[in-house]
Amino acid sequence: MFSKEELNKIKQLKKNWKSKVLKNNVKKGERKDKIETPSGITLKEIYDPLNIKNLDYLEHLSYPGLPPYTRGVYPTMYRGRLWTMRQYSGFADAQKTNERFKYLISQGQKGLSIAFDLPTQMGYDPDNELCIGEVGRVGVSVSSLKDFEQLFEGIPLDQISTSMTINSPTAILLAMYIVVAEQKGIEKAKLRGTVQNDILKEYVARGTYIFPPDPSLRLTADVIEYCSKYMPLFNIISISGYHMREAGSNAIQEVAFTLANGISYVKEVLKRGMNIDEFAPRLSFFFAAQNNFFEEIAKFRAARRLWARIMKTKFNAKDPKSLKMRFHTQTAGITLTAQQPKVNIIRVALQALSSILGGTQSLHTCGADEALSIPTKDSVRLSLRTQQVIAYESGVSDVIDPLGGSYYLESLTTELEQRAMEYIDKIEEMGGMAAAINKNFIQKEISNNAYLTQKKIEEGNIKIIGVNIFQSKYDLETETFKFDESIAEKKIKELQQLKKERDNEAVHESLINLKKVAATNENIMPSIIKTVKSYATLQEICDILRDVFGIYQKRQIF
């Protein structure tokens, strides 16, 4: 980007500046000599053209909407269309969550994002004794098509996109969504949204798995294949680094492990004889946004560039859309503090801004009270307003990639890309992500980083307002969400009533057919859709699959 002569002049000027200007103005105790990002990248005191002398504009940056998409996946980015403000929501039962959805839509939200409770994520009905105390607590409780009918009552599914954070039972919940749309007279080809459908990260970071890896990958691929053929507007998977980051990984690991998972899913679908360009354009990703402002922006840009290179060189993708990394971002729940919770408003605003400057396609902003409870109605409104202020008042959306070309940012982007690629190469040498998981490599890397981070916090090397610095004896009280403990009883009664009213013979027949299909290599989605239509419950369906596929037992790490 600069001539050799220019670089030599800059080098000499910098040398003189450091020896004659900087040296004479540095006071003892100002800042320690070595400053690192949370990922361990050592930072220089200043960045200049010397730090990006090997950067090729055409190869590494180009323009928005052109490979390698470092500057954004769409030509106009937010000048043409703002990111989707998609607040994650779900609690208690379908009725209460439906009310919250309608409230958020009335306040300007453009997309729905559903949180399911733990029993739903684990494939259990609310009357199972394992679910005591968990029904509807961290998300909406769903046990049958009846719940989905209520969940989306009065919501035009052909006008709004829906994201579902669900993994092991993805095929079942997606089937319910398809059937509810059919009931409303909406063809599945017109539905827009995303299913998380990322099972590999459950084994290393989140834990809501049901079946062993092989049949789980089969279910993931079944959904990808089905959606690619019949739901062209739907994002077939959201490959998620967010949960690995929440579990303790750093930004480099988040990018590397997420993309390594993506490589695994692509390989799994290619085994079925599909062409890469048939499904790759509908792959999507999901990242966290933590507090180190510039590292997070660089992370998003590095991930886009790296994925474009992987799809082109490793999988020989021809369609430029296959090279595009489209992603959703969520501000980091793990960074929120119970101490001085209103300070979280500032953290969330900075994290949101880094996501937008990094080029996200959709964004969830956490509530300031999430370290204490499910967000209150006022809290979710403020979270949404945070995005709206950035969108309509800050001027950030007026220019595409406004930080592009920054010496610091471009240098940091390249460093993150290179270090993430080293991880990916190592994982590929092990035999891929599934093999790396079986060897506990990923789990150990995340747990080791989490330990080192916590140690730095306790030693005061990482400073957190209200926790180990600027503590206050008089934290302002924050009104928190009050959970309705009667939800479980209500849900159990509804489930009992459903089983009395439905055609149980039809349910039995559909479950028998599902078992036969599950034991073959046939795509399971059509059979699950038929089973869901009979009002078979989530656990009844999952129990059939447990019987065929088995149950995964977590390996212990010491």
C-alpha positions as CSV (number, residue, x, y, z in Angstrom):
1,M,0.0,0.0,0.0
2,F,3.0,2.2,0.4
3,S,6.2,2.5,-1.7
4,K,9.5,1.3,-0.4
5,E,10.8,4.8,-0.3
6,E,7.8,6.0,1.7
7,L,8.2,3.2,4.2
8,N,11.8,4.0,4.7
9,K,11.0,7.6,5.4
10,I,8.3,6.6,7.9
11,K,10.7,4.2,9.6
12,Q,13.2,6.9,10.1
13,L,10.6,9.4,11.3
14,K,9.3,6.8,13.8
15,K,12.8,6.1,15.1
16,N,13.4,9.8,15.7
17,W,10.0,10.2,17.3
18,K,10.6,7.4,19.7
19,S,14.1,8.5,20.7
20,K,13.6,12.3,20.9
21,V,9.9,12.8,21.6
22,L,8.3,9.8,23.1
23,K,11.2,8.9,25.4
24,N,11.3,12.4,26.9
25,N,7.6,12.4,27.6
26,V,7.0,9.0,29.2
27,K,6.6,9.3,33.0
28,K,7.3,6.6,35.4
29,G,4.2,4.5,36.3
30,E,2.1,5.7,33.3
31,R,1.4,2.3,31.8
32,K,3.2,-1.0,31.9
33,D,5.5,-1.8,29.0
34,K,3.5,-4.8,27.8
35,I,-0.2,-4.4,27.1
36,E,-2.2,-7.3,25.7
37,T,-5.7,-7.8,24.3
38,P,-7.7,-10.4,26.2
39,S,-6.6,-13.0,23.6
40,G,-3.0,-12.4,24.4
41,I,-2.0,-10.2,21.4
42,T,0.7,-7.8,22.5
43,L,-0.1,-4.2,21.5
44,K,2.3,-1.6,20.3
45,E,2.1,1.9,21.6
46,I,1.1,3.2,18.2
47,Y,0.3,1.8,14.8
48,D,1.4,3.2,11.4
49,P,1.9,2.1,7.8
50,L,4.9,-0.1,8.8
51,N,2.4,-2.4,10.6
52,I,0.4,-3.0,7.5
53,K,3.1,-2.9,4.8
54,N,2.2,-6.4,3.6
55,L,-1.5,-5.7,3.4
56,D,-2.8,-6.0,-0.2
57,Y,-5.9,-3.8,-0.6
58,L,-7.4,-5.9,-3.4
59,E,-6.6,-9.3,-1.8
60,H,-7.2,-8.5,1.9
61,L,-9.8,-5.7,1.9
62,S,-11.4,-4.8,-1.5
63,Y,-14.9,-3.2,-1.2
64,P,-18.1,-4.2,0.6
65,G,-20.0,-6.9,-1.1
66,L,-16.9,-8.2,-2.8
67,P,-14.6,-11.1,-1.7
68,P,-13.1,-11.5,0.8
69,Y,-15.9,-9.4,2.4
70,T,-13.6,-8.0,5.1
71,R,-15.4,-4.7,4.8
72,G,-18.9,-6.2,4.8
73,V,-21.0,-8.8,3.0
74,Y,-23.4,-6.4,1.3
75,P,-22.4,-3.5,-1.0
76,T,-24.4,-0.8,0.8
77,M,-24.4,-2.4,4.3
78,Y,-26.4,-0.2,6.8
79,R,-26.8,2.7,4.3
80,G,-29.1,0.4,2.4
81,R,-30.7,-1.5,5.3
82,L,-30.0,-1.5,9.0
83,W,-29.1,-4.6,10.9
84,T,-32.1,-6.7,12.2
85,M,-32.8,-5.8,15.8
86,R,-33.6,-9.2,17.2
87,Q,-34.1,-9.3,20.9
88,Y,-33.8,-12.8,22.4
89,S,-37.0,-13.5,24.4
90,G,-38.9,-16.4,25.9
91,F,-40.1,-17.3,29.3
92,A,-42.8,-19.2,31.2
93,D,-45.4,-20.5,28.6
94,A,-46.4,-19.7,25.1
95,Q,-49.1,-17.2,26.1
96,K,-46.7,-15.0,28.1
97,T,-44.0,-15.2,25.5
98,N,-46.5,-14.3,22.8
99,E,-47.4,-11.2,24.8
100,R,-43.7,-10.2,25.1
101,F,-43.2,-10.8,21.3
102,K,-46.1,-8.5,20.4
103,Y,-44.8,-5.9,22.8
104,L,-41.3,-5.9,21.3
105,I,-42.7,-5.7,17.8
106,S,-44.8,-2.7,18.8
107,Q,-41.6,-1.1,20.1
108,G,-39.8,-1.4,16.7
109,Q,-38.2,-4.9,16.8
110,K,-37.9,-6.4,13.3
111,G,-37.3,-10.0,14.1
112,L,-38.1,-12.6,16.7
113,S,-35.6,-14.7,18.6
114,I,-36.9,-17.5,20.8
115,A,-35.4,-18.7,24.0
116,F,-36.5,-22.2,25.0
117,D,-36.5,-23.5,28.5
118,L,-34.1,-26.3,29.5
119,P,-36.6,-29.2,29.4
120,T,-37.5,-28.2,25.8
121,Q,-33.8,-28.0,24.8
122,M,-33.2,-31.5,26.4
123,G,-36.3,-33.0,24.8
124,Y,-38.5,-33.5,27.9
125,D,-42.1,-32.7,28.6
126,P,-43.0,-30.6,31.7
127,D,-44.5,-33.6,33.5
128,N,-41.1,-35.4,33.6
129,E,-39.7,-35.5,37.1
130,L,-36.3,-34.3,35.8
131,C,-37.9,-31.0,34.9
132,I,-39.0,-30.0,38.4
133,G,-38.1,-26.3,39.0
134,E,-37.0,-25.7,35.4
135,V,-40.3,-25.5,33.4
136,G,-40.4,-22.1,31.7
137,R,-37.6,-20.7,33.9
138,V,-34.9,-19.7,31.3
139,G,-37.1,-19.8,28.2
140,V,-40.5,-20.7,26.9
141,S,-41.8,-24.2,27.6
142,V,-42.8,-26.0,24.4
143,S,-44.1,-29.6,24.4
144,S,-46.3,-29.9,21.4
145,L,-47.7,-28.1,18.3
146,K,-50.4,-26.7,20.5
147,D,-47.8,-24.5,22.2
148,F,-46.5,-23.2,18.8
149,E,-50.0,-22.4,17.7
150,Q,-50.3,-20.2,20.8
151,L,-46.7,-18.8,20.6
152,F,-47.3,-17.3,17.2
153,E,-51.0,-16.4,17.5
154,G,-51.6,-13.1,15.8
155,I,-48.0,-12.9,14.4
156,P,-47.6,-12.7,10.6
157,L,-44.9,-15.2,9.9
158,D,-44.7,-14.1,6.2
159,Q,-43.7,-10.6,7.4
160,I,-41.3,-11.3,10.2
161,S,-38.2,-13.5,10.5
162,T,-37.9,-15.9,13.5
163,S,-34.7,-17.2,15.0
164,M,-34.9,-20.3,17.2
165,T,-32.1,-21.1,19.7
166,I,-32.5,-24.8,19.6
167,N,-30.1,-27.6,18.9
168,S,-30.7,-31.3,19.7
169,P,-34.5,-31.1,18.9
170,T,-34.1,-28.6,16.1
171,A,-35.8,-30.8,13.5
172,I,-38.9,-31.1,15.8
173,L,-39.2,-27.4,16.6
174,L,-38.6,-26.5,13.0
175,A,-41.4,-28.9,12.0
176,M,-43.8,-27.2,14.4
177,Y,-42.9,-23.8,12.8
178,I,-43.6,-25.2,9.3
179,V,-46.9,-26.7,10.4
180,V,-48.1,-23.5,12.1
181,A,-47.2,-21.5,9.0
182,E,-49.2,-24.0,6.9
183,Q,-52.2,-23.5,9.2
184,K,-51.9,-19.7,8.5
185,G,-51.8,-20.4,4.8
186,I,-48.1,-19.5,4.4
187,E,-45.9,-21.8,2.3
188,K,-42.7,-22.9,3.9
189,A,-40.8,-21.5,0.9
190,K,-41.7,-18.0,2.1
191,L,-40.6,-18.4,5.7
192,R,-37.6,-16.4,6.8
193,G,-35.5,-17.1,9.9
194,T,-32.8,-19.2,11.4
195,V,-32.4,-22.4,13.4
196,Q,-29.3,-22.7,15.5
197,N,-28.9,-26.4,14.7
198,D,-25.3,-26.3,15.9
199,I,-24.8,-29.5,17.9
200,L,-21.0,-29.7,18.0
201,K,-20.6,-26.7,20.3
202,E,-23.0,-28.3,22.8
203,Y,-20.5,-31.0,23.6
204,V,-17.8,-28.5,24.5
205,A,-19.5,-25.4,25.8
206,R,-23.2,-25.6,26.6
207,G,-24.3,-29.1,27.4
208,T,-27.8,-29.3,25.9
209,Y,-27.1,-32.4,23.9
210,I,-29.3,-35.6,23.8
211,F,-27.8,-38.0,21.3
212,P,-24.2,-39.1,20.5
213,P,-22.3,-37.0,18.0
214,D,-22.8,-39.2,14.9
215,P,-26.6,-39.3,14.9
216,S,-26.7,-35.7,16.0
217,L,-24.7,-34.7,13.0
218,R,-27.1,-36.7,10.8
219,L,-30.0,-34.7,12.2
220,T,-28.2,-31.4,11.6
221,A,-27.5,-32.4,8.0
222,D,-31.1,-33.6,7.5
223,V,-32.3,-30.1,8.5
224,I,-29.7,-28.4,6.2
225,E,-30.6,-30.7,3.3
226,Y,-34.4,-30.2,3.8
227,C,-34.2,-26.4,4.1
228,S,-31.9,-26.1,1.2
229,K,-34.5,-27.8,-1.0
230,Y,-37.7,-26.4,0.3
231,M,-37.0,-23.3,2.4
232,P,-34.7,-21.1,0.3
233,L,-35.1,-18.0,2.5
234,F,-34.3,-19.8,5.8
235,N,-30.9,-19.9,7.4
236,I,-30.2,-23.6,7.8
237,I,-27.8,-23.4,10.7
238,S,-26.3,-20.7,13.0
239,I,-22.8,-21.9,13.7
240,S,-22.2,-20.5,17.2
241,G,-19.1,-19.2,18.7
242,Y,-21.1,-17.3,21.3
243,H,-21.5,-20.2,23.7
244,M,-17.8,-21.1,23.5
245,R,-16.9,-17.5,24.3
246,E,-19.3,-17.5,27.3
247,A,-17.7,-20.8,28.5
248,G,-14.3,-19.1,28.6
249,S,-12.7,-19.0,25.2
250,N,-10.9,-15.9,23.9
251,A,-11.6,-14.1,20.6
252,I,-9.0,-16.1,18.6
253,Q,-10.5,-19.4,19.9
254,E,-14.0,-18.2,19.3
255,V,-13.2,-17.6,15.6
256,A,-11.2,-20.8,15.2
257,F,-13.5,-23.2,16.9
258,T,-16.6,-21.7,15.2
259,L,-15.1,-22.0,11.7
260,A,-13.8,-25.5,12.5
261,N,-17.4,-26.5,13.4
262,G,-18.5,-24.9,10.1
263,I,-16.0,-27.0,8.2
264,S,-17.3,-30.1,9.9
265,Y,-20.9,-29.4,8.9
266,V,-20.0,-28.6,5.3
267,K,-18.1,-31.9,5.0
268,E,-21.1,-33.8,6.5
269,V,-23.6,-32.3,4.0
270,L,-21.2,-32.8,1.0
271,K,-21.2,-36.6,1.9
272,R,-24.8,-36.6,0.7
273,G,-23.8,-35.6,-2.8
274,M,-25.0,-32.0,-2.6
275,N,-23.0,-29.3,-4.3
276,I,-21.3,-26.8,-2.1
277,D,-23.1,-23.9,-3.7
278,E,-26.5,-25.5,-3.1
279,F,-26.4,-24.9,0.6
280,A,-23.4,-22.8,1.6
281,P,-25.2,-19.4,0.8
282,R,-27.7,-20.2,3.7
283,L,-25.1,-21.0,6.3
284,S,-25.0,-18.4,9.1
285,F,-22.9,-17.7,12.2
286,F,-23.4,-16.4,15.7
287,F,-20.7,-14.5,17.7
288,A,-20.4,-12.8,21.1
289,A,-19.3,-9.2,21.5
290,Q,-17.3,-8.6,24.7
291,N,-15.7,-5.5,26.1
292,N,-12.3,-5.0,24.3
293,F,-13.7,-2.7,21.7
294,F,-11.1,-3.0,18.9
295,E,-10.3,-6.6,19.3
296,E,-14.0,-7.5,18.9
297,I,-14.3,-5.4,15.7
298,A,-11.2,-6.9,14.3
299,K,-12.5,-10.4,15.2
300,F,-15.6,-10.0,13.1
301,R,-13.6,-8.7,10.1
302,A,-11.0,-11.5,10.4
303,A,-13.7,-14.2,10.6
304,R,-15.3,-12.9,7.4
305,R,-12.1,-12.9,5.5
306,L,-11.0,-16.3,6.8
307,W,-14.3,-18.0,6.0
308,A,-14.2,-16.6,2.4
309,R,-10.8,-18.1,2.0
310,I,-11.8,-21.5,3.4
311,M,-14.8,-21.8,1.2
312,K,-12.9,-20.8,-1.9
313,T,-9.7,-22.8,-1.4
314,K,-10.9,-25.8,0.7
315,F,-14.3,-26.4,-0.8
316,N,-13.9,-24.8,-4.3
317,A,-17.1,-22.8,-3.9
318,K,-18.0,-20.9,-7.1
319,D,-21.0,-18.8,-6.0
320,P,-19.8,-15.6,-4.3
321,K,-22.7,-16.0,-1.9
322,S,-21.1,-19.2,-0.6
323,L,-18.1,-17.1,0.5
324,K,-20.2,-14.7,2.5
325,M,-20.2,-15.0,6.3
326,R,-23.5,-13.6,7.5
327,F,-23.7,-13.5,11.3
328,H,-25.8,-12.6,14.3
329,T,-24.2,-11.0,17.4
330,Q,-25.2,-11.0,21.0
331,T,-23.7,-8.8,23.6
332,A,-21.9,-10.9,26.2
333,G,-23.9,-12.1,29.2
334,I,-20.8,-13.3,30.9
335,T,-19.4,-9.7,31.2
336,L,-22.5,-8.4,33.0
337,T,-22.2,-7.9,36.7
338,A,-24.6,-8.3,39.6
339,Q,-22.7,-5.5,41.3
340,Q,-23.8,-2.0,40.2
341,P,-26.0,-3.6,37.5
342,K,-26.8,-0.2,35.8
343,V,-23.2,0.0,34.7
344,N,-24.1,-3.0,32.4
345,I,-26.0,-0.5,30.3
346,I,-22.7,1.1,29.3
347,R,-21.0,-2.3,28.7
348,V,-23.9,-3.4,26.4
349,A,-23.8,-0.1,24.5
350,L,-20.1,-0.5,23.8
351,Q,-20.5,-4.1,22.8
352,A,-23.4,-3.3,20.5
353,L,-21.3,-0.5,18.8
354,S,-18.4,-2.9,18.2
355,S,-20.8,-5.4,16.6
356,I,-22.2,-2.8,14.3
357,L,-18.7,-1.4,13.4
358,G,-17.8,-5.0,12.8
359,G,-20.6,-5.5,10.3
360,T,-23.1,-7.8,12.0
361,Q,-26.4,-8.7,10.2
362,S,-28.5,-8.9,13.3
363,L,-28.0,-8.0,17.0
364,H,-29.4,-8.8,20.4
365,T,-28.5,-6.4,23.2
366,C,-28.6,-7.9,26.7
367,G,-30.6,-6.4,29.6
368,A,-28.8,-4.6,32.4
369,D,-30.4,-6.9,34.9
370,E,-29.5,-10.2,33.2
371,A,-26.9,-11.0,35.8
372,L,-29.8,-11.1,38.3
373,S,-32.8,-12.5,36.4
374,I,-34.7,-12.7,33.1
375,P,-34.9,-9.1,31.9
376,T,-38.0,-7.1,32.9
377,K,-40.2,-5.4,30.4
378,D,-38.5,-2.0,31.0
379,S,-35.1,-3.6,30.7
380,V,-35.8,-5.2,27.3
381,R,-37.2,-1.9,26.0
382,L,-34.0,-0.1,27.1
383,S,-31.9,-2.8,25.4
384,L,-33.8,-2.2,22.2
385,R,-33.5,1.5,22.5
386,T,-29.7,1.1,22.8
387,Q,-29.7,-0.3,19.3
388,Q,-32.1,2.3,18.0
389,V,-30.0,5.2,19.4
390,I,-26.9,3.8,17.6
391,A,-28.9,3.3,14.4
392,Y,-30.8,6.6,14.2
393,E,-28.7,9.1,16.3
394,S,-25.0,8.2,16.2
395,G,-24.2,8.5,12.5
396,V,-22.5,5.1,12.6
397,S,-24.7,3.8,9.8
398,D,-23.9,6.7,7.4
399,V,-20.6,5.3,6.1
400,I,-19.8,1.7,5.2
401,D,-17.0,0.2,7.3
402,P,-15.9,3.6,8.8
403,L,-12.9,2.1,10.6
404,G,-11.5,0.3,7.5
405,G,-7.9,1.3,6.8
406,S,-7.1,2.1,10.4
407,Y,-3.5,1.0,10.9
408,Y,-4.3,-0.5,14.3
409,L,-7.5,-2.2,13.2
410,E,-6.1,-3.7,10.0
411,S,-3.0,-5.0,11.9
412,L,-5.1,-6.5,14.6
413,T,-7.5,-8.1,12.0
414,T,-4.5,-9.8,10.3
415,E,-3.1,-11.0,13.6
416,L,-6.4,-12.5,14.7
417,E,-6.9,-14.2,11.3
418,Q,-3.4,-15.8,11.3
419,R,-3.7,-17.1,14.9
420,A,-7.2,-18.5,14.3
421,M,-6.0,-20.3,11.1
422,E,-3.2,-21.9,13.2
423,Y,-5.8,-23.4,15.4
424,I,-7.9,-24.5,12.5
425,D,-5.0,-26.2,10.8
426,K,-4.2,-28.0,14.1
427,I,-7.8,-29.2,14.4
428,E,-7.8,-30.5,10.8
429,E,-4.6,-32.4,11.5
430,M,-6.4,-34.1,14.4
431,G,-9.1,-35.3,12.0
432,G,-11.5,-32.4,12.3
433,M,-13.7,-30.9,15.0
434,A,-15.4,-34.1,16.1
435,A,-12.1,-35.8,16.6
436,A,-10.7,-32.8,18.5
437,I,-13.8,-32.9,20.7
438,N,-13.3,-36.7,21.3
439,K,-9.7,-36.0,22.4
440,N,-10.9,-33.2,24.8
441,F,-8.7,-30.8,23.0
442,I,-11.3,-28.1,22.6
443,Q,-12.7,-28.5,26.1
444,K,-9.2,-28.2,27.6
445,E,-8.4,-25.1,25.6
446,I,-11.6,-23.3,26.7
447,S,-11.3,-24.4,30.3
448,N,-7.6,-23.4,30.5
449,N,-8.4,-19.9,29.1
450,A,-11.3,-19.5,31.5
451,Y,-9.1,-20.4,34.4
452,L,-6.4,-17.9,33.4
453,T,-8.9,-15.2,32.9
454,Q,-10.5,-15.7,36.3
455,K,-7.0,-15.8,37.9
456,K,-6.2,-12.4,36.3
457,I,-9.5,-11.0,37.6
458,E,-8.8,-12.2,41.1
459,E,-5.2,-10.8,41.0
460,G,-6.5,-7.5,39.7
461,N,-4.8,-7.6,36.3
462,I,-8.2,-7.6,34.6
463,K,-10.2,-4.8,36.1
464,I,-14.0,-5.0,36.3
465,I,-16.0,-2.0,37.6
466,G,-17.8,-2.9,40.8
467,V,-16.2,-6.3,41.2
468,N,-12.5,-5.6,41.8
469,I,-12.3,-1.8,41.3
470,F,-14.5,1.1,42.2
471,Q,-16.6,-1.1,44.4
472,S,-19.6,0.4,46.3
473,K,-21.2,-0.5,49.5
474,Y,-24.4,1.1,48.2
475,D,-25.3,-0.6,45.0
476,L,-28.5,0.8,43.6
477,E,-31.3,-1.6,43.9
478,T,-32.7,-2.9,40.6
479,E,-36.2,-4.2,40.2
480,T,-36.0,-7.8,38.9
481,F,-38.2,-10.1,37.0
482,K,-40.6,-12.1,39.2
483,F,-41.0,-15.7,37.9
484,D,-44.5,-17.3,38.1
485,E,-43.9,-20.5,40.0
486,S,-47.4,-21.8,39.0
487,I,-46.3,-22.2,35.3
488,A,-45.2,-25.8,35.7
489,E,-48.6,-26.9,37.1
490,K,-50.4,-25.0,34.4
491,K,-48.3,-26.7,31.7
492,I,-48.8,-30.2,33.1
493,K,-52.5,-29.7,33.1
494,E,-52.5,-28.5,29.5
495,L,-50.4,-31.5,28.5
496,Q,-52.8,-33.9,30.2
497,Q,-55.7,-32.3,28.4
498,L,-53.9,-32.5,25.1
499,K,-53.4,-36.3,25.5
500,K,-57.1,-36.7,26.2
501,E,-58.3,-34.7,23.2
502,R,-55.9,-35.8,20.4
503,D,-56.2,-38.9,18.2
504,N,-53.9,-41.2,20.2
505,E,-54.1,-43.9,17.5
506,A,-52.8,-41.5,14.9
507,V,-50.0,-40.4,17.3
508,H,-49.0,-44.1,17.9
509,E,-48.9,-44.8,14.1
510,S,-46.8,-41.6,13.4
511,L,-44.3,-42.6,16.1
512,I,-43.9,-46.1,14.7
513,N,-43.2,-44.7,11.3
514,L,-40.7,-42.2,12.7
515,K,-38.8,-45.0,14.4
516,K,-38.6,-46.9,11.1
517,V,-37.3,-43.8,9.3
518,A,-34.8,-42.9,12.1
519,A,-33.2,-46.4,11.6
520,T,-32.5,-45.6,7.9
521,N,-30.4,-43.0,6.1
522,E,-33.6,-41.3,4.8
523,N,-34.1,-37.6,5.6
524,I,-36.1,-37.5,8.8
525,M,-37.8,-34.1,8.4
526,P,-40.9,-35.3,6.4
527,S,-41.6,-38.0,9.0
528,I,-41.1,-35.5,11.9
529,I,-43.5,-33.1,10.3
530,K,-46.2,-35.8,10.0
531,T,-45.6,-36.8,13.6
532,V,-45.8,-33.2,14.9
533,K,-49.1,-32.8,13.0
534,S,-50.6,-35.6,15.0
535,Y,-49.8,-33.6,18.2
536,A,-47.2,-36.1,19.5
537,T,-45.3,-34.4,22.2
538,L,-41.7,-33.3,22.2
539,Q,-40.6,-36.0,24.6
540,E,-42.6,-38.7,22.8
541,I,-40.7,-37.9,19.7
542,C,-37.3,-37.6,21.4
543,D,-37.9,-40.8,23.3
544,I,-38.2,-42.6,19.9
545,L,-35.0,-41.0,18.8
546,R,-33.3,-41.9,22.1
547,D,-34.3,-45.5,21.5
548,V,-32.8,-45.6,18.0
549,F,-29.7,-43.3,18.5
550,G,-28.8,-43.8,22.2
551,I,-27.9,-41.1,24.7
552,Y,-24.6,-39.2,24.9
553,Q,-22.6,-39.5,28.2
554,K,-20.2,-36.6,28.8
555,R,-16.6,-37.5,29.3
556,Q,-15.0,-36.1,32.4
557,I,-12.0,-33.8,32.2
558,F,-9.5,-33.5,35.1
